[in-house]
Amino acid sequence: MAKIGPFFFIQHKLIYNACSLEEGREQADKLDNSYSHESLYDDNYSTGDYIDYPRGRVVWDQTNTCAVIYIDRCINNKSVLDEIIKAFDLSEYVVEYDIHYHCRECLLFN
């Protein structure tokens, strides 16, 4: 069953927090995990700022009944996408980009 939540890709490692759709919160026509990127980062690292690292979020689009993978462009490659799909148990999904999911380096070049 599909899961939703935030993720980072730091030093070639996927770090994420996934919850079931039933545990998600409604936001407009989507289900989202209430766990923040800031909390996920702080739970795994003691220094630095989460905004410096590539990240994204998986949400569930209730209208189109599929997952939406919001992902930083700098990590959108097949191997990372495959890891995300496996970690969040996704079968139906679309990939989208959003200004909220850009690392500091990507923001400088956009």
C-alpha positions in Angstrom: 0.0 0.0 0.0 1.3 3.4 -1.0 2.9 5.6 1.7 3.5 9.4 1.9 6.1 11.6 3.5 9.2 13.8 3.3 12.6 12.6 2.1 16.2 13.7 1.7 19.0 12.3 -0.4 22.2 13.0 1.5 25.6 11.5 0.7 24.0 9.0 -1.7 21.5 7.8 1.0 17.7 8.1 1.0 16.4 9.3 4.4 12.7 9.4 4.7 9.6 9.2 7.0 6.7 7.3 5.5 3.2 6.9 6.8 0.2 5.2 5.5 -2.5 7.1 3.6 -4.9 6.5 6.5 -2.4 8.3 8.8 -2.1 11.2 6.4 -3.7 14.6 6.8 -5.9 16.3 4.1 -4.6 19.4 2.4 -6.9 20.6 -0.4 -7.3 17.5 -2.6 -4.1 15.7 -1.4 -3.1 13.6 1.6 0.2 14.5 3.2 2.4 13.3 6.0 2.5 15.9 8.8 6.2 15.1 9.5 8.4 18.0 8.5 11.7 18.1 6.6 13.1 20.0 9.6 12.1 17.2 12.0 13.4 14.5 9.7 16.7 16.3 9.4 17.1 17.0 13.1 16.3 13.4 13.9 19.2 12.2 11.7 21.8 15.0 11.9 23.1 17.3 14.6 24.7 20.0 12.5 23.9 22.0 9.4 20.7 23.2 7.9 18.1 21.0 6.1 17.7 23.6 3.4 21.2 22.8 2.2 20.3 19.3 1.1 18.3 17.8 -1.8 14.8 16.8 -0.7 11.3 16.0 -1.7 8.0 14.8 -0.6 5.5 12.1 -1.6 1.8 13.1 -1.3 -1.3 11.4 -2.4 -3.5 13.1 -5.0 -7.1 12.1 -4.1 -8.6 13.4 -7.3 -6.3 11.5 -9.7 -5.7 8.6 -7.2 -2.0 8.5 -7.5 1.1 9.6 -5.7 2.9 12.8 -6.5 6.6 12.8 -6.0 7.8 16.3 -5.5 11.6 16.1 -6.0 14.6 18.4 -6.2 15.8 18.4 -9.8 19.4 17.6 -8.8 18.4 14.2 -7.5 15.8 13.3 -10.1 17.5 10.3 -11.7 16.4 6.8 -12.2 18.3 5.2 -9.4 17.1 7.7 -6.8 13.6 7.6 -8.1 13.7 3.8 -7.9 14.7 4.0 -4.2 11.8 6.4 -3.5 9.3 4.2 -5.3 10.4 1.2 -3.3 10.6 3.0 0.1 7.1 4.5 -0.4 5.7 1.4 -2.0 4.4 3.3 -5.1 2.8 1.9 -8.2 0.9 4.8 -9.6 2.8 8.1 -9.5 3.8 11.3 -11.3 6.9 13.4 -10.7 6.6 17.1 -10.2 8.8 20.0 -9.2 8.0 22.7 -6.7 10.1 25.6 -5.3 9.8 24.1 -1.8 11.9 21.1 -2.8 15.1 22.7 -3.9 18.4 22.6 -2.1 20.3 25.8 -1.6 22.6 25.0 -4.5 19.7 24.5 -6.9 18.0 27.7 -5.8 21.2 29.6 -6.8 20.9 28.3 -10.4 17.1 28.6 -10.9 
